[in-house]
Amino acid sequence: MPNKPHSSDWERNFGRNAQRRRGPLGLFVTLTLVLAFLAIIAVGAFYGVEQYQAQVHAQALTATPLWEKYYADQTATAMARVPTPAPAALPITRVVSTGNLRSEPRIIPETIIGQVAVGEAATVLESRTVEDRLWYRVRLTDGASREGWLSSTLVEAPAP
């Protein structure tokens, strides 16, 4: 059985100094603040996930995949096992002008691997025409046995 209302209950619940309930406006304000807080957390989480994915993607672009390293190691090992056949009679030429020995037949600073001097002997391994210019892949016979590309303007024409 419920308690009977007491006469002092009226003053306690509805009197001048009674604790007030917030009502619909208070509920609206509380819900709005809670939803704003949750939205801030959701936006922060979304931004954090985006930043993490961008960082992972950047690391993936700069990392060398393991299969590439494995393939390079296996190729180098296999190439080391293949004996290089001794070339038959290759033409010998002489350097007639000082210039650059290059890693590939192109005139750019990144391809320079050394210098050649007038009078050095070179064995011609290959010839190639690149951009209307004749290039020779040579092995210099100066003791260090350097290989590279020389422009035809730096050497005398090899004897056939």
FIPA-577613 format. One record per residue (C-alpha): x, y, z; residue number from 1. Coordinates in steps of 0.25 Angstrom, whole numbers, plus 2048, in hexadecimal, padded with zeros to 3 digits. Layout:
BEGIN
<rec><east>X</east><north>Y</north><up>Z</up><n>NUM</n></rec>
...
END
This chain:
BEGIN
<rec><east>800</east><north>800</north><up>800</up><n>1</n></rec>
<rec><east>806</east><north>80E</north><up>7FC</up><n>2</n></rec>
<rec><east>809</east><north>818</north><up>806</up><n>3</n></rec>
<rec><east>7FF</east><north>822</north><up>809</up><n>4</n></rec>
<rec><east>803</east><north>830</north><up>805</up><n>5</n></rec>
<rec><east>807</east><north>839</north><up>810</up><n>6</n></rec>
<rec><east>804</east><north>847</north><up>811</up><n>7</n></rec>
<rec><east>813</east><north>84B</north><up>811</up><n>8</n></rec>
<rec><east>815</east><north>844</north><up>804</up><n>9</n></rec>
<rec><east>80E</east><north>850</north><up>7FC</up><n>10</n></rec>
<rec><east>818</east><north>859</north><up>802</up><n>11</n></rec>
<rec><east>824</east><north>850</north><up>7FF</up><n>12</n></rec>
<rec><east>820</east><north>84D</north><up>7F1</up><n>13</n></rec>
<rec><east>81A</east><north>859</north><up>7EC</up><n>14</n></rec>
<rec><east>81E</east><north>864</north><up>7F6</up><n>15</n></rec>
<rec><east>826</east><north>871</north><up>7F3</up><n>16</n></rec>
<rec><east>834</east><north>86A</north><up>7F6</up><n>17</n></rec>
<rec><east>830</east><north>85C</north><up>7F0</up><n>18</n></rec>
<rec><east>839</east><north>855</north><up>7E7</up><n>19</n></rec>
<rec><east>834</east><north>857</north><up>7D9</up><n>20</n></rec>
<rec><east>834</east><north>84D</north><up>7CD</up><n>21</n></rec>
<rec><east>83A</east><north>852</north><up>7C0</up><n>22</n></rec>
<rec><east>82E</east><north>84F</north><up>7B7</up><n>23</n></rec>
<rec><east>82E</east><north>84E</north><up>7A8</up><n>24</n></rec>
<rec><east>838</east><north>859</north><up>7A6</up><n>25</n></rec>
<rec><east>842</east><north>853</north><up>7B0</up><n>26</n></rec>
<rec><east>840</east><north>846</north><up>7A9</up><n>27</n></rec>
<rec><east>843</east><north>84C</north><up>79B</up><n>28</n></rec>
<rec><east>84F</east><north>853</north><up>7A0</up><n>29</n></rec>
<rec><east>855</east><north>847</north><up>7A6</up><n>30</n></rec>
<rec><east>852</east><north>83E</north><up>79A</up><n>31</n></rec>
<rec><east>858</east><north>849</north><up>791</up><n>32</n></rec>
<rec><east>865</east><north>849</north><up>799</up><n>33</n></rec>
<rec><east>866</east><north>83A</north><up>79A</up><n>34</n></rec>
<rec><east>864</east><north>839</north><up>78B</up><n>35</n></rec>
<rec><east>86E</east><north>844</north><up>788</up><n>36</n></rec>
<rec><east>878</east><north>83D</north><up>791</up><n>37</n></rec>
<rec><east>876</east><north>830</north><up>789</up><n>38</n></rec>
<rec><east>877</east><north>837</north><up>77C</up><n>39</n></rec>
<rec><east>884</east><north>83D</north><up>780</up><n>40</n></rec>
<rec><east>889</east><north>82F</north><up>784</up><n>41</n></rec>
<rec><east>884</east><north>829</north><up>777</up><n>42</n></rec>
<rec><east>88B</east><north>834</north><up>76E</up><n>43</n></rec>
<rec><east>898</east><north>832</north><up>776</up><n>44</n></rec>
<rec><east>898</east><north>823</north><up>774</up><n>45</n></rec>
<rec><east>895</east><north>825</north><up>765</up><n>46</n></rec>
<rec><east>8A0</east><north>82F</north><up>763</up><n>47</n></rec>
<rec><east>8AA</east><north>826</north><up>76B</up><n>48</n></rec>
<rec><east>8A6</east><north>81A</north><up>763</up><n>49</n></rec>
<rec><east>8A9</east><north>822</north><up>756</up><n>50</n></rec>
<rec><east>8B6</east><north>827</north><up>75B</up><n>51</n></rec>
<rec><east>8BA</east><north>818</north><up>75F</up><n>52</n></rec>
<rec><east>8B6</east><north>813</north><up>751</up><n>53</n></rec>
<rec><east>8BE</east><north>81E</north><up>74A</up><n>54</n></rec>
<rec><east>8CA</east><north>81B</north><up>753</up><n>55</n></rec>
<rec><east>8C9</east><north>80C</north><up>750</up><n>56</n></rec>
<rec><east>8C7</east><north>80F</north><up>741</up><n>57</n></rec>
<rec><east>8D4</east><north>818</north><up>741</up><n>58</n></rec>
<rec><east>8DC</east><north>80D</north><up>748</up><n>59</n></rec>
<rec><east>8D7</east><north>803</north><up>73E</up><n>60</n></rec>
<rec><east>8DC</east><north>80C</north><up>732</up><n>61</n></rec>
<rec><east>8EA</east><north>80D</north><up>737</up><n>62</n></rec>
<rec><east>8EC</east><north>7FF</north><up>73C</up><n>63</n></rec>
<rec><east>8F3</east><north>7F5</north><up>734</up><n>64</n></rec>
<rec><east>8EA</east><north>7E9</north><up>733</up><n>65</n></rec>
<rec><east>8F1</east><north>7DC</north><up>738</up><n>66</n></rec>
<rec><east>8EE</east><north>7D5</north><up>72A</up><n>67</n></rec>
<rec><east>8F6</east><north>7E0</north><up>723</up><n>68</n></rec>
<rec><east>902</east><north>7DE</north><up>72C</up><n>69</n></rec>
<rec><east>901</east><north>7CF</north><up>72B</up><n>70</n></rec>
<rec><east>900</east><north>7D0</north><up>71C</up><n>71</n></rec>
<rec><east>90C</east><north>7D9</north><up>71B</up><n>72</n></rec>
<rec><east>915</east><north>7D0</north><up>725</up><n>73</n></rec>
<rec><east>911</east><north>7C4</north><up>71D</up><n>74</n></rec>
<rec><east>914</east><north>7CA</north><up>70F</up><n>75</n></rec>
<rec><east>921</east><north>7CF</north><up>714</up><n>76</n></rec>
<rec><east>925</east><north>7C1</north><up>719</up><n>77</n></rec>
<rec><east>921</east><north>7BB</north><up>70C</up><n>78</n></rec>
<rec><east>928</east><north>7C5</north><up>704</up><n>79</n></rec>
<rec><east>935</east><north>7C3</north><up>70C</up><n>80</n></rec>
<rec><east>934</east><north>7B4</north><up>709</up><n>81</n></rec>
<rec><east>933</east><north>7B6</north><up>6FA</up><n>82</n></rec>
<rec><east>941</east><north>7B6</north><up>6F4</up><n>83</n></rec>
<rec><east>944</east><north>7C1</north><up>6EB</up><n>84</n></rec>
<rec><east>948</east><north>7BC</north><up>6DE</up><n>85</n></rec>
<rec><east>956</east><north>7C1</north><up>6D9</up><n>86</n></rec>
<rec><east>953</east><north>7CA</north><up>6CD</up><n>87</n></rec>
<rec><east>959</east><north>7C7</north><up>6C0</up><n>88</n></rec>
<rec><east>962</east><north>7D1</north><up>6B9</up><n>89</n></rec>
<rec><east>95D</east><north>7DE</north><up>6BD</up><n>90</n></rec>
<rec><east>961</east><north>7EB</north><up>6B7</up><n>91</n></rec>
<rec><east>96B</east><north>7F4</north><up>6BE</up><n>92</n></rec>
<rec><east>96B</east><north>803</north><up>6BE</up><n>93</n></rec>
<rec><east>972</east><north>80F</north><up>6C4</up><n>94</n></rec>
<rec><east>96C</east><north>81B</north><up>6CB</up><n>95</n></rec>
<rec><east>96F</east><north>828</north><up>6C2</up><n>96</n></rec>
<rec><east>969</east><north>832</north><up>6CB</up><n>97</n></rec>
<rec><east>967</east><north>834</north><up>6DA</up><n>98</n></rec>
<rec><east>959</east><north>831</north><up>6DF</up><n>99</n></rec>
<rec><east>94F</east><north>82A</north><up>6E8</up><n>100</n></rec>
<rec><east>94D</east><north>81B</north><up>6E9</up><n>101</n></rec>
<rec><east>93E</east><north>819</north><up>6EB</up><n>102</n></rec>
<rec><east>935</east><north>80E</north><up>6F1</up><n>103</n></rec>
<rec><east>92B</east><north>80F</north><up>6E6</up><n>104</n></rec>
<rec><east>92B</east><north>816</north><up>6D8</up><n>105</n></rec>
<rec><east>925</east><north>823</north><up>6DC</up><n>106</n></rec>
<rec><east>92B</east><north>831</north><up>6DF</up><n>107</n></rec>
<rec><east>926</east><north>834</north><up>6ED</up><n>108</n></rec>
<rec><east>92E</east><north>836</north><up>6FA</up><n>109</n></rec>
<rec><east>928</east><north>82A</north><up>701</up><n>110</n></rec>
<rec><east>92F</east><north>820</north><up>6F7</up><n>111</n></rec>
<rec><east>93D</east><north>825</north><up>6F9</up><n>112</n></rec>
<rec><east>946</east><north>81A</north><up>6FF</up><n>113</n></rec>
<rec><east>954</east><north>81E</north><up>6FC</up><n>114</n></rec>
<rec><east>95D</east><north>825</north><up>6F2</up><n>115</n></rec>
<rec><east>966</east><north>821</north><up>6E7</up><n>116</n></rec>
<rec><east>973</east><north>827</north><up>6E2</up><n>117</n></rec>
<rec><east>979</east><north>828</north><up>6D4</up><n>118</n></rec>
<rec><east>980</east><north>81C</north><up>6D0</up><n>119</n></rec>
<rec><east>979</east><north>812</north><up>6D9</up><n>120</n></rec>
<rec><east>976</east><north>804</north><up>6D2</up><n>121</n></rec>
<rec><east>968</east><north>7FF</north><up>6D2</up><n>122</n></rec>
<rec><east>962</east><north>7F2</north><up>6CE</up><n>123</n></rec>
<rec><east>954</east><north>7F4</north><up>6C7</up><n>124</n></rec>
<rec><east>949</east><north>7EB</north><up>6CC</up><n>125</n></rec>
<rec><east>93D</east><north>7F1</north><up>6C5</up><n>126</n></rec>
<rec><east>939</east><north>7FD</north><up>6BD</up><n>127</n></rec>
<rec><east>92B</east><north>804</north><up>6BD</up><n>128</n></rec>
<rec><east>925</east><north>810</north><up>6B7</up><n>129</n></rec>
<rec><east>91D</east><north>819</north><up>6C0</up><n>130</n></rec>
<rec><east>917</east><north>826</north><up>6BC</up><n>131</n></rec>
<rec><east>91F</east><north>826</north><up>6AF</up><n>132</n></rec>
<rec><east>92C</east><north>824</north><up>6B7</up><n>133</n></rec>
<rec><east>935</east><north>818</north><up>6B6</up><n>134</n></rec>
<rec><east>939</east><north>812</north><up>6C4</up><n>135</n></rec>
<rec><east>943</east><north>807</north><up>6C7</up><n>136</n></rec>
<rec><east>942</east><north>7FE</north><up>6D3</up><n>137</n></rec>
<rec><east>951</east><north>7FC</north><up>6D7</up><n>138</n></rec>
<rec><east>95A</east><north>7F5</north><up>6E1</up><n>139</n></rec>
<rec><east>966</east><north>7FE</north><up>6E4</up><n>140</n></rec>
<rec><east>973</east><north>7F6</north><up>6E4</up><n>141</n></rec>
<rec><east>97A</east><north>7FF</north><up>6EE</up><n>142</n></rec>
<rec><east>97B</east><north>7F4</north><up>6F9</up><n>143</n></rec>
<rec><east>96E</east><north>7F8</north><up>701</up><n>144</n></rec>
<rec><east>966</east><north>7F2</north><up>6F5</up><n>145</n></rec>
<rec><east>95B</east><north>7FC</north><up>6F6</up><n>146</n></rec>
<rec><east>94F</east><north>7FB</north><up>6ED</up><n>147</n></rec>
<rec><east>946</east><north>805</north><up>6E8</up><n>148</n></rec>
<rec><east>941</east><north>80D</north><up>6DC</up><n>149</n></rec>
<rec><east>949</east><north>817</north><up>6D4</up><n>150</n></rec>
<rec><east>944</east><north>820</north><up>6C9</up><n>151</n></rec>
<rec><east>94A</east><north>81D</north><up>6BB</up><n>152</n></rec>
<rec><east>94F</east><north>82C</north><up>6BB</up><n>153</n></rec>
<rec><east>959</east><north>828</north><up>6C6</up><n>154</n></rec>
<rec><east>95F</east><north>81B</north><up>6BF</up><n>155</n></rec>
<rec><east>965</east><north>818</north><up>6B2</up><n>156</n></rec>
<rec><east>95C</east><north>80E</north><up>6A9</up><n>157</n></rec>
<rec><east>95F</east><north>800</north><up>6AE</up><n>158</n></rec>
<rec><east>965</east><north>7F7</north><up>6A4</up><n>159</n></rec>
<rec><east>95C</east><north>7EC</north><up>69F</up><n>160</n></rec>
END
